[in-house]
Amino acid sequence: MTLTMAAVAASKGFAPERLDVRVEWETREEGREWATAFRTGIDLGAGLDDRARKILFNAARNCEVHKLLRGRVEFTERMV
């Protein structure tokens, strides 16, 4: 997220005071499966207008890591 926001900020000419991302997660058992919930806090500091803040926030929400984790994730293991 941070790298995505930094790239978008650079391309748009934004100069955020801060790009701080904190992620908390909770893993819990739901029946026979596990579920993980992520909570993210994004701190851009002061100095950006609402439009720039929204653009960077949406960039974080749509980063490649989110695309990988969104929806069902499956693992396949094999002994080699």
Secondary structure, 3 states (H helix, E strand, C coil): CHHHHHHHHHHHCCCCCCCEEEEEEEEEEECCEEEEEEEEEEECCCCCCHHHHHHHHHHHHCCHHHHHHCCCCCCCCCCC
